[in-house]
Amino acid sequence: MYRVEDFYNKHAKNLQLNLYAGKKGLKKRIRKPEVHRPGLSLAGYIKNYKPFRILTFGRGEIQYLKELDSKLRIKRLKDILTKDTPAVVVARKYIPLKELKVICDENSIPLFRSSLDTMDLITKMIIALNSEFSPTITMHGTLVEVFGMGVLIQGESSVGKSEAALGLLDRGHRLISDDVVKIRKKDERCLVGSGPKLTRHLMEVRGIGIINVAHLYGAICVRPDKVLDIVIKLEQWDPTHFYDRVGLKEQFIDLLGINIPFHLMPVKPGRDVILLIETLTLNQRLKTSGYNSAKEFNIKLLDMISKGTNEINKKN
């Protein structure tokens, strides 16, 4: 359950929000990530009005209300400000009208002031709410940025995920999160990975313990989140398992309804896992730009076979 208090505590600084009235309503639930300007509702047309939205009052709304007589102003405000209204925000540093403050206090509706322009405020609020209401999952693994791509390294315990990530950091790549990765669906084609605040910039390495990557390698080697581009699963080399040597068949993993490229990488003594992850990531970048080395090789091979077959037929 997402409450007004949660939204205020997390986004007050970015939205420049100050609580003006209705403190008792901070525990109110925000049901949907929607922000609304009253508009026609203030003129008395409330046929399609939905009270569960956060209301934003800008210059137009404030000036219109000031032109109404006190009784009509109270009636119009009471029509749209109900106990279902999660919160009200007044933009552009305007001081809320006395009637607005009284009604918000009566109905326990948190009333905020913001110094942002109305449209800027609404845009930022919608973005913040969409982020909070986005579908999320938590996955085990280490998320790093390699050559600008978000790479989630997975595998069984002690297979070498953190060690591989350390090697990547030593080569100038970045850490997003170790061990616990929160995956959020930003839109229908994009997933964003991040880590919990408690373990931000921290890694656990067996035999060493907890280390702070930002202190060891510098702040440039960490970042708070990253779009997820590829998932790599490390597993101990199994001689009985057939591993693809050409790469024609592409594999994907479904995360929150989005297909993310997936690669199984066998590890054993003597294999440079860090170099392999870098190479795999660069190859994936080429694929996203429209170039596929395996498919190009296959086309050349088929072309050579076709030419050879034609020459044999001519001789016969």
ABEGO torsion letter per residue (X at the ends): XBBAAAAAAAAAAAAGBBBABGAAAAABBBABBBBBBAEAAAAGBAAABBAABBBBBBAAAAAAAAABBAAAAAAAAAAABBAABABBBBBGGBBBBAAAAAAAAAAGBBBBBBABBAAAAAAAAAAAAAAAABBBBBBBEBBBBBGGBBBBBBEBBGAGAAAAAAAAAAAGBBBABBGBBBBBBABAABBBBBBBAAABGBBBBBGAEBBBAAAAAEAAABBABBBBABBBBBBBBBAABBBBAAGABBBBBBBGGBBBBBBBBBBBBGBBAAAAAAAAAAAAAAAAAGBBAAAAAAAAAAAAAAAAAAAAAAAX
